[in-house]
């Protein structure tokens, strides 16, 4: 008969896997297990689909990928023959019942149990029903060294499938949850409430282990935690940091209580958003093998914060900024761009576009004869700049960072094959006023893990001056758009809130303005479909979360 443990030391491996890098992910898992063993852990809990990386999307349809993942699972299971910690680790598994989002539990050199995810999410950024089948049966507890562990997987605690209740009724003593929960603003509070709800319903403590790292447009922020059976916070791990933490649990009567674990302070809103953007950019560049990045530095707020994010994420030696002036570029913009690059310490070049634009205008002259000069000629400036950045990218292998904010992307205030050129956009899901807030925050703070300098890295003049594309004399954004505080509020209603025009007008906004913004939002869909990926910050980003048709005649009118 297995002796009952009265103390269980659980290591939480909050790590940064890479989708498809099965060998690399296995190496990370082994390193974390070795660290946990040095600290006397009995068990290591990894995150959802850790060996595959999350989300693997259609990779799991490939038989070779599934075989490689299962081979890695067997290898780490064999490691447990050394008498050290057991493991709970996520991996896709192909079984007679289907292809499952799974975990294996290993101890003593072998796999002692498999558990399959029951509730497959199919909303927002999740699309698991396309590639996985739910577990064929409700999971029961796993007996690990005399402790009955319930192991629901991520969505199993969010939905209404009663997975946790079933585990409690069948004798589970602790609920250990591997997760792949992406960041959006205030998501931690949502997770805590979900876990507290399950703790109340089951009477069991719950440990929530969450993945870390950037994966395309998603950022996983870690912030793993546990809630005791009395609803108190048992421990809280840090956000945006790769760490393995050992927690100590003690049996008190029939209940397990966490006696020791980290209690990290979580960042406030601006810091969290900034660090999410920084981590997303860093991982996109590094995981895709780019040695450095290049971006156009215009002297405006958007390119300035992108430059700061790039230096913070990668280091000044991996960032090149290029100012590309034309006739309408102001002296202030020239000075502001140079001051920003100098403050950040990154490479800075000036490449005028007088001749390229002049060449285009000359070549197109016969076709445009007799027409009025306007937006076409303005866009030639933007497209000349985009071509220069792509040429630098091709020549030196640098990834182009594109710099449009969510306000601009919402209403189409961006030029295809011009300022929209690039591989990744760290501020794609930040509205303009949020860009201002984060810029001011960055001037006062250096985020943990940043390579950039302290002090004012975004010159105050950039923050203070009226935003302008500078494509014609004395142009400002407000010539074509409502003031950004108004525009952003309307867009948040239309995009995040899915509100109707009447609902937004009732908030005090002008009907004609709301209707115009809604129209611009719809007709810019074709541009967003061709935009670079970027970090998800809000609950509803463009792409994974908000999927509207390009061809769309609906308008919300009385």
VOSE-873191 format. One record per residue (C-alpha): z, x, y. Coordinates in steps of 0.25 Angstrom, whole numbers, plus 5000, padded with zeros to 4 digits. Layout:
<atoms>
ZXY;...
</atoms>
This chain:
<atoms>
500050005000;499650055014;500850095022;500950015035;500850105048;501850075059;501050165069;499550165071;498950265080;497550215084;496550305092;495550235101;494250305102;493650265115;492450345114;491050355120;490050345108;488450355110;487650245104;486850305093;487550435092;488250415079;488550555076;489050575090;489950455089;490450495076;490850625082;491550565093;492350475083;492750595075;493250665087;494050545092;494650535078;495050685078;495750665091;496450535086;496850615074;497450725082;498350615089;498750555076;497950425076;497850345064;496550265068;495450285077;494750165083;493350185089;492550085097;491449985093;490250045085;490650185089;489850255079;488550185084;488950185099;489050045106;488149965108;487150025098;486249905100;485049905090;485350045085;486149965074;484849905069;484450035064;484850065050;484950215053;485850195064;486850105056;486850215044;487150325054;488350245060;488850205046;488750355042;489550395054;490650285051;490750345036;490950485042;492050445051;492650365040;492650485031;493350565042;494550485040;494850545027;495550655034;496750575036;496650555051;496350425058;495650315053;494450255061;493950125066;492550145071;491350065075;489950065068;488849975065;488749945050;487649885042;488249795031;487749685022;488249585032;487449645043;487549755053;488849755060;489649815072;490749875064;491949965063;492350045051;493850075048;494050215041;495250285035;495450385024;494050435024;493350295022;492950165029;494050065025;493449945033;492349895041;492349785051;491249715058;491149655072;491149495071;490849455085;489549515090;489349515105;488049465111;488249455126;488049545138;487949685133;488149655118;487049615109;487749635095;487149515088;485749575088;486249695080;487449665072;487949555063;489449505064;490349545053;490249455041;491749425041;492949425050;493649555050;494949575043;495949685047;495749835042;496949895035;497150035041;498250115036;499049985034;498749925048;497849805048;496849825059;495949715065;494649775070;493849675078;492649745085;492449725100;491849585102;492749535090;493849525100;493049465111;492349345104;492849215098;492649255083;494249275081;494049405075;495449455080;496149335076;495549345062;496049495061;497449455066;497449335055;497049435044;498149535047;497649635058;498749705065;498049775076;496649745082;495749865084;494449835092;493349935093;492449895106;491249925113;491549855126;490649895138;491249905152;491049805163;491949785175;493349735171;493049735156;494349795153;495149675157;494249585149;494449675136;495949665138;495949515139;495049505127;496049595119;497249525124;496649385120;496549445106;497949505105;498449365110;497649295099;497949395088;499349445091;498749585088;498649715096;497149755099;496649885102;495249885110;494450015108;493250025117;492050115118;491750215129;490450255136;489150215141;488050155133;486750125141;487250015151;488549995144;489850075147;491050065138;492250095145;493350115134;494650065140;495150045126;496549975125;497449895116;498349765118;499649755111;499949625103;500849585115;499649595124;500049725131;499149835134;499349935123;498450045128;497350065137;496250175136;495450235148;494150175153;492850255152;493550375145;493250435131;494550445124;495250425111;496750375112;497750365101;498650235102;499950215094;500250085088;501550045081;501849925072;502949845078;503349735068;502049665065;501349715078;500649845082;500949895096;500250005103;501350115107;500550225113;499150225119;498450265132;498650175145;497450215154;497250165168;495950095169;495050115181;494850005192;493549935194;492750035202;493150155194;492850075181;491450035186;491150175191;491650245178;490850145170;489550185178;489850335176;490150325161;488850245159;488050345167;488650465160;488450415146;487050355148;486650495154;487350575143;487150495131;485650485134;485550635136;485150655150;485650785156;485750735171;485350615180;484550605193;484650495203;484050455217;485150475228;484650385239;485950385248;486250245244;487550195237;486950165223;486250305221;487550375226;488450305216;487550335205;487550485209;489050485209;489050415195;488050515190;488850635195;490150575190;489550545176;488750665174;489150775184;488450825196;487550925189;486950815181;486550725193;485350745202;485150655215;483850645222;483650585236;482250535238;482050505253;480950425259;480650385274;481650275273;482750365268;483850375279;484550505283;485850435279;485350415264;484850565264;486150615268;486950515259;486250555247;486450705249;487850685252;488050605240;487350705231;488150815237;489450745236;489150725221;488650865219;487450825212;486050885213;485250815225;483750825228;482950755239;481550715235;480750635246;479850525242;478950525254;477750585246;477850505233;477950375241;476850415250;476050445238;476250305232;475950235245;474650315247;474250285233;474550145234;473950135248;472650075244;473249965235;474349925246;473349925258;473549805267;474949775261;476249775268;477249885265;478549835258;479349845245;478249915237;478250035246;479750035246;479750035231;478850155231;479950235237;480950195226;479850215215;479550355221;481050385220;481150335206;479950415201;480550545207;481850515200;481150495187;480350615189;481550695190;482150625178;480850665170;480850805175;482350845172;482750745162;483750675172;484050525170;483850445183;485050365187;484650235194;485450185205;485250035207;486549945208;486649805202;486449735215;485049795216;484749785202;485149635203;484149595214;483049695211;483349785223;482749905215;481449965212;480849975198;480350115195;481050165207;482550155210;482750085196;482150215189;483250285180;483950295167;485250235170;485950165182;487550175183;487650075194;486749965188;487849865186;488549885199;488249795211;488049865225;489449835230;490049895217;489250015219;489850035233;491250005227;491050115216;490550215226;491750195235;492650215223;491950335218;492150405232;493650385230;493750415215;493250515204;493150435191;493750495179;492750575171;491750595183;491050725186;490850695201;491650745213;492750675220;492650625234;491550545241;490350555232;489650435238;489550465253;490150355261;488950335269;488250285257;489250185254;489350135269;487850125272;486950005269;486250015256;484750035257;483550065248;482950135260;481550095257;481150055271;481650075285;483150025287;483149955274;484549905268;484749835255;485249715263;483849695269;483449635255;484749595249;486049525252;487249615256;487749675243;489049615243;488349475244;487249525234;488249575224;489149455224;487949365221;487449455210;488749455203;488749305203;487249295198;487349415188;488849425183;489249285186;487949215182;488249125193;487249025199;486749025213;487648905217;488848975211;488549095220;488249015232;489548945231;490249085232;489749085246;488349155245;487049115252;486249035242;484849095247;485449235245;486049195231;484649135227;483949265231;484849355224;484749275211;483249275213;483249435215;484149445203;483149375194;481949435198;482449575197;482749565182;481449635178;481949755186;483249755179;482549755166;481949895169;483249955175;483950075170;485250045162;486550055169;488050035167;488649895165;489749875175;489749725177;489949615166;488449575167;487549695169;485949685170;485349715156;486349695145;487149585151;486249505160;484849475153;483949395162;482549365160;481549445169;480649315170;481549215175;481249105185;482649045185;483349035199;484648965201;484248865211;484748725215;
</atoms>
